[in-house]
């Protein structure tokens, strides 16, 4: 595929390329077009005049004019894919050029680096959680679209199977050694303070990624102030990421046993303490979340932040992060106002997603 000026764009006219060219049709579809989602309103408006079937054009017009129907079609719960939508609409052919020009582009997926540039300057480690769930039945949603005239009474997709995140599935199951990855590194707000002050790290699931880099870096530094990690996941036997490495980074408790004291000799153990929370620990056990552990350790957390001028780092889902902020507001003097002040001062650094 190459893009050339037309009569409407005479030679010398700057043309905004929708993706790097020349490239093959396969590369354009696989690398740049987002085929895992339903078409956007902008795409529908551009393609409507190009659709030959009058009934399909009419349905697209009604869909464009119905915000609620569009929201339903494009919702993350339905997971309607590009091919499913056009099949339900009865459209069997779209000019490749028109499709490529107007199909929404894949967005870059962001991952927090799970390694320290000081510990491994020539290597970047990622912690990737595979996104996967059963695809819902489309009958109810499609009937709503049919009733509003946004879809013909077409046959619904069958055997939808499971949804897999495009990027997370590729990284976790299809990426091979030696493959070339299109990636860009950018600075992260999650980095250790220059001063020797308490560090409180809160991460759930893959949100522990940056803190792996933290403890790698702390192993090589002179820091003596407390470094505490609050880590949460569903089940300790199935979902505890970096379990051995994390446990091996925690200082052993002081003891009068000479044999145990001798075990302290070796690589530096940078984490002062590790507090774990498992939401689904198993039959007969009470589930916990990281915010529960923060409340349980409120005296220490309060001391590290208020008396030690410590830093708090939070990484994980938005729901988890907001719950952690709520817990901090409960235990700190000044409540929510003080938490907001700490965020403005850069003493609470958060990276949320979802």
C-alpha positions in Angstrom: 0.0 0.0 0.0 1.2 3.5 -0.9 -0.5 6.8 -0.6 -0.3 9.1 -3.7 -1.7 12.7 -4.2 -4.9 12.9 -6.2 -6.4 15.7 -8.2 -7.8 17.0 -5.0 -4.3 16.9 -3.5 -1.9 18.2 -6.2 1.8 17.4 -6.1 3.5 19.2 -3.2 0.5 19.0 -1.0 1.2 17.7 2.5 -0.6 14.5 3.1 -1.2 13.2 6.6 -0.5 9.4 6.4 -2.9 7.4 8.6 -0.1 4.9 9.2 3.5 4.4 7.9 3.6 3.5 4.2 4.5 1.7 2.0 3.3 -1.4 3.8 1.3 -4.6 3.0 -2.5 -4.8 3.5 -1.9 -7.4 6.1 0.4 -5.2 8.1 -2.0 -2.3 7.9 -4.8 -4.4 9.3 -2.8 -6.2 11.9 -0.6 -3.4 13.2 -2.6 -0.2 12.8 -6.3 -0.9 12.5 -8.3 -1.6 15.7 -10.4 -4.6 14.6 -11.3 -5.7 18.2 -13.9 -2.9 18.6 -17.0 -1.7 17.0 -16.7 1.1 14.5 -16.7 4.7 15.9 -19.3 7.3 15.0 -16.7 9.1 12.9 -16.1 5.9 10.9 -19.8 5.3 10.4 -20.3 8.8 9.2 -17.5 8.5 6.7 -18.5 5.1 5.3 -22.3 5.5 5.2 -22.3 7.2 1.8 -20.0 4.4 0.5 -22.3 1.5 1.5 -24.2 0.2 -1.5 -27.1 -1.5 0.3 -29.8 1.2 1.0 -31.2 -0.7 4.0 -27.7 -0.8 5.6 -27.2 2.9 4.9 -30.5 3.6 6.6 -29.6 1.6 9.7 -26.2 3.4 9.9 -28.0 6.7 9.8 -30.3 5.7 12.6 -27.4 4.4 14.7 -25.5 7.7 14.2 -28.5 9.6 15.4 -29.0 7.5 18.5 -26.4 8.2 21.2 -27.7 5.5 23.5 -27.6 2.8 20.8 -24.0 3.9 19.9 -23.0 3.7 23.5 -24.5 0.2 23.8 -22.7 -1.0 20.7 -19.3 0.4 21.6 -19.5 -0.5 25.3 -16.7 -2.6 26.9 -19.3 -5.0 28.3 -20.6 -6.1 24.9 -17.1 -6.4 23.2 -18.6 -6.1 19.8 -15.8 -6.6 17.2 -15.5 -4.9 13.9 -16.3 -8.0 11.8 -19.3 -8.9 14.0 -20.9 -5.5 13.5 -20.6 -5.4 9.7 -21.8 -9.0 9.5 -24.9 -8.2 11.6 -25.5 -5.2 9.4 -25.4 -7.4 6.3 -22.5 -5.6 4.7 -20.4 -8.0 2.8 -17.9 -5.7 1.1 -16.2 -2.4 1.9 -13.6 -0.7 -0.3 -10.3 -1.5 1.3 -9.0 2.1 0.8 -12.1 3.5 2.6 -11.9 1.0 5.4 -8.2 1.7 6.0 -8.6 5.4 6.0 -11.5 5.5 8.5 -10.9 2.5 10.7 -9.9 3.6 14.3 -6.3 3.1 15.0 -4.9 0.8 17.7 -3.8 2.8 20.7 -0.4 2.2 22.4 -0.7 0.0 25.5 1.2 1.4 28.5 3.0 -0.8 30.9 5.0 0.3 34.0 8.5 -1.0 33.8 9.2 -3.7 36.4 13.0 -3.3 36.6 15.5 -0.7 37.7 17.8 1.0 35.1 20.5 1.1 37.7 20.2 -2.7 38.3 19.8 -3.7 34.6 20.6 -0.7 32.4 20.5 -2.7 29.1 17.2 -4.6 29.8 13.6 -3.6 30.4 11.3 -6.0 32.3 7.5 -5.9 32.0 4.9 -7.5 34.2 1.9 -8.2 32.0 -1.5 -9.4 33.2 -3.5 -11.3 30.5 -6.9 -9.7 30.0 -9.5 -12.4 29.4 -13.2 -13.1 30.1 -16.1 -14.9 28.6 -17.8 -12.9 25.8 -21.4 -12.1 26.7 -24.4 -13.1 24.7 -25.4 -10.3 22.3 -29.1 -11.2 22.0 -30.5 -8.6 24.4 -28.3 -5.8 23.2 -28.9 -6.6 19.5 -32.6 -6.8 20.0 -32.5 -3.3 21.4 -30.6 -2.2 18.3 -33.1 -4.0 16.0 -36.1 -2.5 17.7 -34.6 1.0 17.2 -33.9 0.3 13.6 -30.2 0.5 14.0 -29.7 -3.1 12.9 -31.7 -5.4 10.6 -33.2 -8.6 12.0 -29.9 -10.4 11.2 -28.5 -13.6 12.5 -26.5 -13.0 15.7 -22.9 -14.1 16.1 -22.6 -17.6 17.5 -19.8 -19.2 19.4 -18.2 -16.0 20.5 -15.9 -17.8 23.0 -13.6 -15.7 25.1 -12.3 -12.2 24.9 -8.5 -11.8 25.1 -6.7 -8.4 25.3 -5.0 -7.9 21.9 -1.7 -6.7 23.4 -1.6 -8.7 26.6 -2.3 -12.0 24.7 0.4 -11.2 22.2 2.9 -10.4 24.9 2.1 -13.4 27.1 1.5 -16.2 24.5 2.7 -15.2 21.0 5.8 -13.1 21.4 9.0 -15.1 20.5 12.6 -14.5 21.4 14.3 -12.4 18.8 11.1 -10.7 17.6 11.1 -6.9 17.0 8.7 -5.0 19.2 7.5 -1.5 18.4 7.8 0.3 21.7 8.7 3.7 23.2 10.1 4.3 26.6 9.1 7.4 28.5 9.8 8.8 32.0 7.6 7.6 34.8 6.5 9.5 37.9 7.2 6.4 39.9 10.8 6.8 41.0 12.5 6.6 44.4 13.2 9.9 46.3 16.7 11.2 46.4 16.4 11.8 50.2 16.7 9.0 52.7 13.1 9.0 53.8 10.5 6.3 54.4 9.0 4.7 51.3 5.5 3.2 51.3 4.7 1.1 48.3 1.1 -0.1 47.6 0.4 -2.4 44.6 -2.1 -5.1 43.7 -1.7 -7.7 41.0 0.4 -6.4 38.2 0.5 -3.1 40.0 3.5 -4.4 41.9 5.6 -4.0 38.7 7.3 -0.7 39.5 8.1 -1.8 43.1 10.1 -4.7 41.8 12.3 -2.0 40.2 12.3 -0.2 43.5 13.6 -3.1 45.6 16.2 -3.9 42.9 17.4 -0.3 43.2 17.3 -0.2 47.0 19.5 -3.3 47.1 22.2 -1.2 45.6 21.7 2.0 47.6 22.6 3.2 51.0 19.1 3.9 52.2 18.4 3.2 55.9 14.9 4.6 56.2 12.0 2.1 56.3 10.8 0.7 53.0 7.4 -1.0 53.3 5.5 -2.9 50.6 1.7 -3.6 50.7 0.9 -6.2 48.1 -2.4 -7.7 47.2 -3.8 -10.3 44.8 -6.6 -12.9 44.7 -5.0 -16.2 45.8 -1.5 -16.6 47.3 -0.9 -19.9 45.5 -2.0 -18.8 42.1 -1.6 -15.0 41.7 1.3 -14.0 43.9 3.7 -12.4 41.4 7.4 -12.4 42.1 6.6 -14.4 45.3 10.1 -15.8 46.0 11.9 -12.6 44.9 9.6 -10.4 46.9 9.9 -12.6 50.1 13.7 -12.7 49.7 13.8 -8.9 49.6 12.3 -8.6 53.1 14.6 -8.1 56.1 14.6 -11.0 58.6 13.4 -10.0 62.0 16.0 -9.4 64.7 16.4 -12.5 66.9 18.7 -13.9 69.5 19.2 -17.0 67.5 22.8 -17.0 66.2 22.0 -19.4 63.3 19.2 -17.2 62.1 21.3 -14.1 62.4 23.9 -15.7 60.2 21.3 -16.0 57.5 21.2 -12.1 57.3 24.7 -12.3 55.7 24.4 -12.1 51.9 22.7 -9.8 49.4 21.0 -6.8 51.0 17.4 -7.2 51.9 15.9 -3.7 51.2 12.3 -4.1 52.3 11.7 -3.4 56.0 8.4 -5.1 56.0 5.9 -6.8 53.6 2.2 -6.8 54.2 0.1 -9.0 52.0 -3.7 -9.1 51.4 -5.4 -11.9 49.5 -9.0 -11.2 48.4 -9.8 -14.9 47.7 -7.4 -16.8 50.0 -9.3 -20.1 50.0 -12.1 -21.9 51.8 -12.6 -20.8 55.4 -10.2 -17.8 55.2 -11.2 -14.2 55.4 -10.4 -12.1 52.3 -8.5 -8.8 52.6 -7.5 -6.0 50.3 -4.4 -3.7 50.5 -6.5 -0.9 52.0 -7.4 -3.2 54.9 -3.8 -3.8 55.6 -3.1 -0.1 55.5 -5.7 0.4 58.1 -4.3 -2.5 60.2 -0.9 -0.9 60.1 -2.2 2.6 60.6 0.1 3.5 63.4 3.3 2.8 61.4 1.9 4.3 58.2 0.9 7.5 60.1 4.3 7.7 61.7 6.2 7.2 58.4 4.2 9.9 56.6 3.7 12.5 59.3 6.8 12.2 61.4 9.2 10.8 58.8 8.1 12.9 55.8 7.7 9.7 53.9 6.6 9.0 50.3 3.6 6.9 49.2 3.5 5.2 45.9 0.3 3.5 44.6 0.0 1.5 41.5 -2.9 -0.6 40.2 -6.5 -0.3 39.3 -8.4 2.9 39.8 -10.8 1.2 42.2 -8.0 -0.1 44.4 -6.1 3.2 44.2 -9.1 5.3 45.3 -9.8 2.8 48.2 -6.2 3.3 49.3 -6.5 7.0 49.2 -9.7 6.7 51.3 -7.9 4.6 53.9 -5.1 7.2 54.1 -7.6 10.0 54.6 -9.1 8.1 57.5 -5.8 7.6 59.4 -3.9 10.8 58.7 -4.4 14.1 60.6 -6.2 16.5 58.3 -8.1 13.7 56.4 -8.8 14.2 52.7 -7.5 17.7 52.6 -4.1 16.5 53.8 -4.1 13.6 51.3 -4.8 16.1 48.5 -2.0 18.3 49.8 0.4 15.3 49.8 -0.6 14.6 46.2 0.1 18.2 45.1 3.4 18.2 46.9 4.4 15.0 45.1 4.6 12.9 48.3 1.7 10.7 47.1 2.5 9.4 43.6 -0.2 7.3 41.9 -0.5 5.4 38.6 -4.0 4.0 38.1 -5.7 2.2 35.1 -9.0 0.7 34.3 
